[in-house]
Amino acid sequence: MQPFGGRRDVARKTCGVVYAQTSVATMRMCDGAAIRPAFVSIPVTARKARASQFGAPWYPPRWQIQLAVACAYRRSSSHIAMAASAAQTSKAAVAGKCVIAWFRADLRLRDNPMLMDAIRAGQGCVLPVYCFDPRCFGLTDEAKFPKCAAPRAQFLRECVEDLRNNLRALGSDLIVRHGHPEVVLTQLAEQYQCSHVFGSKEVAWEETRVEKKLRANMSKLEKPPKLSLTWGAVTMYHLDDLPMDIDQLPDVFSQFRRSVESRPAVEVRAPLLAPAKGALRPLPEGLEIGALPSMDELLEATIPEASQRQFQQDSRAVLSFRGGETAALARVQYYLWESDCVAKYKETRNGMVGGDYSSKFSAWLAHGCVSARDIYHEIKSYERTRVANDSTYWLIFELIWRDYFRLLALRCGNDIFFLGGPRRRDKIQWKQDRKAFEAWRTGNTGYPLVDANMRELNQTGFMSNRGRQNVASFLTKDLRIDWRWGAEWFESMLLDHDVHSNYGNWTYAAGVGMDPREDRHFNVVKQAKTYDETGEYAKLWLPELADVPAEFIYEPYKIPASERSRFNGLDQYPRPVVNTFGKGSFQAGGQGGRQPDIQSGKKHRGPSKPRANARREPKY
Ligand SMILES: Cc1cc2nc3c(=O)[nH]c(=O)nc-3n(C[C@H](O)[C@H](O)[C@H](O)COP(=O)(O)OP(=O)(O)OC[C@H]3O[C@@H](n4cnc5c(N)ncnc54)[C@H](O)[C@@H]3O)c2cc1C
């Protein structure tokens, strides 16, 4: 993946901005087409470049501006952003010309329409901001888990750090605060007389609540800035391009897929290139950029033990995940172009061991380090250059699932958090059995496929899709435990937690999702034998089963009592918490831990509201 690949057609359609670059001897259009140095030949000395870096005013020669203007005119572009000094930005700020670019789950420079809008409106005078919102590090509503445990906190810090480095390379920086965005952004907007705050539009309850509070706070300012929230590139298919209104989004995924794929298929908009160097001005003088909060600062409110607030990746992890756009683009490059893994994705995607069986894009997608439409176009380019087959299509197919769950969240509002789910299956009886739940959560159910997957999640922050489907089915169909506890544990532990995909998939696993046909019950023993015939995966995560032969690895309880002592460690492995699949009859886990059954109808997130309101929320 080329950081400045020559997608002229793309940019002409989507961008139309010209950036004059003064710190190197080239000028680059936003579509990545460099004007030849021989033609431009900007005489920037190292001294001048350094001076501008450290904030001393340096004004580009007039002919340079004229040239940029000419280019801009030729390309029908809307403005010119010149590399400038911090002093110039300060002047612009005083004149009320700065805008705020509020980074949320779009922690990238490439294909970031929000950032491009901000650059255009602020003519380069942009204050890029990221807020670590303490509410995202609070407790979950039902089971009171830390909403964000150490693995994702670390990944997020890495994403923000990488974004800051990349913005610095452009001559700007990232303002980082540990506080509520609605307070932080209002203060900054007031202090720097900002005319606009740009951000990506979110759809779930907590995120839209922040948007509302921000709007309300800013409206109280003497000169209220305009809050501009755009759909941007949060989905592969742009909301405005869908062939139906959001209220008409089909209940069934395959209907939705067919409607976007059938001819004429909905076009996936072309990704934008990252802004060129100089497109963003240095931050105003005296503005404190702020340090990234430490892991302790982020997690001490919810995780009392200091050792639990640090995260050291386990050597058995599928990947050594590193947050940030740089690592995300490298992974896309690897999975497509370097390894050709994408060309056999359909055959390998149900694997559980190693880095290559699936793309592992999810954590970067969830934090917006790369956009789904960027990946889509990269796959298309791969298909044109190397091979187009079922596998290359299947990766796109999975990205359509991702879109669908976000759109479903937009359509259903808070219903995705209700126990009865979007289908409002309020009659299902759920258990709140802490003991059985703990067996599931810690990987001690006595069913090796479930236990290995839960231990992998707890140690690494990741679990394969095959694993997620099975452990979710086991919790909801075999243990019949309140699915929201499972969703909340996933929320806490997953590196790739994405509220729409997580709650969407959990509602399906629990049989309360929109599509009745998705109500599946997996036989975890059969699944294990199909997808891990040799027991390699179980042995990786369950040292108690290291000596158990493949024949018994997924049914260790079948080993006769008289034989058990032959296998080292087997006596440490728990007996099954349920007898049989589907009947939900409890043994060990249920003893003494049974709680009165509860019924659906209880809401998960947000204040109590009539159902009708929940369905209308959030508005976009
Ligand atoms: C109970 C449950 C909870 C889940 N929670 C999350 C979550 O919080 N965040 C998350 O990103 N995915 C979630 N998934 C979906 C899926 O398991 C992961 O996206 C996938 O395992 C990530 O690995 P990968 O990137 O290698 O996926 P790949 O198989 O390589 O797929 C490519 C991409 O397609 C998307 N995708 C694939 N499957 C799904 C799916 N079922 N639903 C939505 N998008 C999908 C993801 O963005 C993924 O990165 C959940 C699935 C289940 C069953």
The ligand as an SDF file (V2000), in Angstrom:
LIG
                    3D

 53 58  0  0  0  0  0  0  0  0999 V2000
  -19.7320  -12.7710   19.9960 C   0  0  0  0  0  0  0  0  0  0  0  0
  -18.8940  -12.0180   18.9760 C   0  0  0  0  0  0  0  0  0  0  0  0
  -18.3850  -10.7820   19.3050 C   0  0  0  0  0  0  0  0  0  0  0  0
  -17.6270  -10.0690   18.3610 C   0  0  0  0  0  0  0  0  0  0  0  0
  -17.1200   -8.8330   18.7050 N   0  0  0  0  0  0  0  0  0  0  0  0
  -16.4240   -8.1270   17.7990 C   0  0  0  0  0  0  0  0  0  0  0  0
  -15.9160   -6.8310   18.1150 C   0  0  0  0  0  0  0  0  0  0  0  0
  -16.0970   -6.3210   19.2140 O   0  0  0  0  0  0  0  0  0  0  0  0
  -15.2010   -6.1770   17.1510 N   0  0  0  0  0  0  0  0  0  0  0  0
  -14.9890   -6.7100   15.9240 C   0  0  0  0  0  0  0  0  0  0  0  0
  -14.3460   -6.0670   15.0910 O   0  0  0  0  0  0  0  0  0  0  0  0
  -15.4960   -7.9060   15.5820 N   0  0  0  0  0  0  0  0  0  0  0  0
  -16.1940   -8.6310   16.4760 C   0  0  0  0  0  0  0  0  0  0  0  0
  -16.6740   -9.8670   16.1290 N   0  0  0  0  0  0  0  0  0  0  0  0
  -16.5620  -10.3100   14.7240 C   0  0  0  0  0  0  0  0  0  0  0  0
  -15.3440  -11.1810   14.3580 C   0  0  0  0  0  0  0  0  0  0  0  0
  -15.2320  -12.2500   15.2310 O   0  0  0  0  0  0  0  0  0  0  0  0
  -14.0400  -10.3850   14.3510 C   0  0  0  0  0  0  0  0  0  0  0  0
  -14.1860   -9.2240   13.5770 O   0  0  0  0  0  0  0  0  0  0  0  0
  -12.9010  -11.1910   13.7510 C   0  0  0  0  0  0  0  0  0  0  0  0
  -12.7390  -12.3870   14.4450 O   0  0  0  0  0  0  0  0  0  0  0  0
  -11.6310  -10.3860   13.7990 C   0  0  0  0  0  0  0  0  0  0  0  0
  -10.5640  -11.1040   13.2510 O   0  0  0  0  0  0  0  0  0  0  0  0
   -9.9890  -10.7420   11.8140 P   0  0  0  0  0  0  0  0  0  0  0  0
   -9.7670   -9.2870   11.7150 O   0  0  0  0  0  0  0  0  0  0  0  0
   -8.8390  -11.6150   11.5720 O   0  0  0  0  0  0  0  0  0  0  0  0
  -11.2280  -11.1300   10.9080 O   0  0  0  0  0  0  0  0  0  0  0  0
  -11.3070  -11.5720    9.3810 P   0  0  0  0  0  0  0  0  0  0  0  0
  -11.9020  -12.9260    9.3630 O   0  0  0  0  0  0  0  0  0  0  0  0
  -10.0200  -11.3980    8.6950 O   0  0  0  0  0  0  0  0  0  0  0  0
  -12.3950  -10.5770    8.7720 O   0  0  0  0  0  0  0  0  0  0  0  0
  -12.0330   -9.3120    8.2120 C   0  0  0  0  0  0  0  0  0  0  0  0
  -12.8150   -8.2190    8.8750 C   0  0  0  0  0  0  0  0  0  0  0  0
  -14.2090   -8.3790    8.6320 O   0  0  0  0  0  0  0  0  0  0  0  0
  -14.9470   -7.9370    9.7600 C   0  0  0  0  0  0  0  0  0  0  0  0
  -15.7210   -9.0550   10.3100 N   0  0  0  0  0  0  0  0  0  0  0  0
  -15.4640  -10.3660   10.1940 C   0  0  0  0  0  0  0  0  0  0  0  0
  -16.4340  -11.0850   10.7950 N   0  0  0  0  0  0  0  0  0  0  0  0
  -17.2990  -10.2050   11.3090 C   0  0  0  0  0  0  0  0  0  0  0  0
  -18.5100  -10.3250   12.0490 C   0  0  0  0  0  0  0  0  0  0  0  0
  -19.0310  -11.5100   12.3960 N   0  0  0  0  0  0  0  0  0  0  0  0
  -19.1340   -9.1940   12.4370 N   0  0  0  0  0  0  0  0  0  0  0  0
  -18.6520   -7.9890   12.1090 C   0  0  0  0  0  0  0  0  0  0  0  0
  -17.5350   -7.8150   11.3960 N   0  0  0  0  0  0  0  0  0  0  0  0
  -16.8610   -8.9120   11.0090 C   0  0  0  0  0  0  0  0  0  0  0  0
  -13.9340   -7.4470   10.7840 C   0  0  0  0  0  0  0  0  0  0  0  0
  -13.7920   -6.0570   10.6370 O   0  0  0  0  0  0  0  0  0  0  0  0
  -12.6710   -8.1750   10.3780 C   0  0  0  0  0  0  0  0  0  0  0  0
  -11.5020   -7.5080   10.7530 O   0  0  0  0  0  0  0  0  0  0  0  0
  -17.4140  -10.6090   17.0680 C   0  0  0  0  0  0  0  0  0  0  0  0
  -17.9360  -11.8740   16.7570 C   0  0  0  0  0  0  0  0  0  0  0  0
  -18.6620  -12.5700   17.7100 C   0  0  0  0  0  0  0  0  0  0  0  0
  -19.2150  -13.9170   17.3540 C   0  0  0  0  0  0  0  0  0  0  0  0
  1  2  1  0
  2  3  1  0
  2 52  2  0
  3  4  2  0
  4  5  1  0
  4 50  1  0
  5  6  2  0
  6  7  1  0
  6 13  1  0
  7  8  2  0
  7  9  1  0
  9 10  1  0
 10 11  2  0
 10 12  1  0
 12 13  2  0
 13 14  1  0
 14 15  1  0
 14 50  1  0
 15 16  1  0
 16 17  1  0
 16 18  1  0
 18 19  1  0
 18 20  1  0
 20 21  1  0
 20 22  1  0
 22 23  1  0
 23 24  1  0
 24 25  2  0
 24 26  1  0
 24 27  1  0
 27 28  1  0
 28 29  2  0
 28 30  1  0
 28 31  1  0
 31 32  1  0
 32 33  1  0
 33 34  1  0
 33 48  1  0
 34 35  1  0
 35 36  1  0
 35 46  1  0
 36 37  1  0
 36 45  1  0
 37 38  2  0
 38 39  1  0
 39 40  1  0
 39 45  2  0
 40 41  1  0
 40 42  2  0
 42 43  1  0
 43 44  2  0
 44 45  1  0
 46 47  1  0
 46 48  1  0
 48 49  1  0
 50 51  2  0
 51 52  1  0
 52 53  1  0
M  END
$$$$
